[in-house]
Amino acid sequence: MGTEAAAARPRAVGTPAIWDARGVLLMSWAHFAHDLYPSFLGVLVPAIQAKLGVSLFWASAMVPAQQLPSIVQPFLGYVADRTSRRWFVVLSPAVAALALSSIGIAPHFAVALVLLLVSGLASAAFHAPAVALVGEFGGQRLGRAMAIFMAGGELARTVAPILLTAVIAHFTLDGMPLVMLVGLAASATLFLRLRTEASDAIARRHAGQVQLWRLIRERQRPFIGLLGSVVANTAAVTPPSFFLVEYLLQRGRSEWYGGLALSAFYASGIIGGLVGGSLSDWVGRRGALLLSSLGTAPLLALYLAIENGSWLMLPLLVLIGVFATPPRSVTLALANDIAPEARGPLSGFTLATSFVAQSIIALAFGAVAEAIGIERAFWLTVGASLAGVPFALLIPATMGRSPSSTG
């Protein structure tokens, strides 16, 4: 009980009392511009598969190629905390834009994988420092700040399938370099507007005092709950995020319908993230995670049972996303709750766990889909979110609750 009680107590280290709305919104814009590019993968997987003549299993390797570099996020968060978070955040959208936008003109599948690895490194460099900055800018409204930050990423995932489908329809894959302009514009904006001197000073002042492994051992129970919740949620959302278009194409739906369906799923993440992150400030991180886990599985099962290619299916996809996506913002807020003394490294651990799990699950799903069919493979994922329930219960009930909600 001593460890759990200590973990549940709020810590003020490096947490300003002032809500910096400008900083939070700027980081949300950066998140949108960066995440626009990896969000192309749901449309790119079948497009590259057709253009370069590779199997679904090999095409699914595009996901781990983009995600696995994120395993270095804890290290990059550590480095950023000891240097400056500014350049990590400023340069990453431009690098991601240049790499992902060039995949459409890649002459060989190996070149496409190399470009995805580069974009994955840009993602690793961006996310941990960016989440740490949001933690600083959010002050005592951490759940809300993380929700607004994640809304930028969810908006990118909403826009990306439609944008790329339109580009491919009008210019073919060779026209993909046109979309790099958003990332280049974002890096220019961040260069001119992002100031991290105060945040960097706080991070450097505490960096030498923090022993990360000791913190993790002391707060082991909520830390295990955090990582387990991340993996379970990732298992639930990865198949629809990357293979929904392929699933619908195999059921005879059009490419436009597939792109719109994927955008509907992603659009719901804006609502889910904003509601879930803000709700977690009220009911606690555990309550928000439990609600997500218990709501996602039956809704996904319902969709698979009645999917018929009609437009009435899109609202159901939105509802699935509203329940499935809140853990993305809630777990990042929870990482800041568990160890505000080490925002960068622990945010990096959380993100690395998510990205690596996503890579493994995507590759496994591709293999299983080839072996038994993509529809049966989707049914196997229905209960994945329920695996998050026991992990959520490891998190103290009061963790993340604002003082006003705890009485």
Secondary structure, DSSP 4 states (H G I P E B T S, - for coil): -HHHHHHHS---TT--SS--HHHHHHHHHHHHHHHTTGGGHHHHHHHHHHHHT--HHHHHTHHHHHHGGGGGHHHHHHHHHHS-SHHHHHHHHHHHHHHHHTGGG-SSHHHHHHHHHHHHHHHHHHHHHHHHHHHHHHTT-HHHHHHHHHHHHHHHHHHHHHHHHHHHHHH-GGGGGGGGHHHHHHHHHHHHH---HHHHHHHHHHHTT--HHHHHHHTHHHHHHHHHHHHHHHHHHHHHHHHHHHHHHHTT--HHHHHHHHHHHHHHHHHHHHHHHHHHHHH-HHHHHHHHHHHHHHHHHHHHHH--S-TTHHHHHHHHHHHHSHHHHHHHHHHHHH-GGGHHHHHHHHHHHHHHHHHHHHHHHHHHHHHH-HHHHHHHTGGGGGGHHHHHTTS-TTTT--TTT--
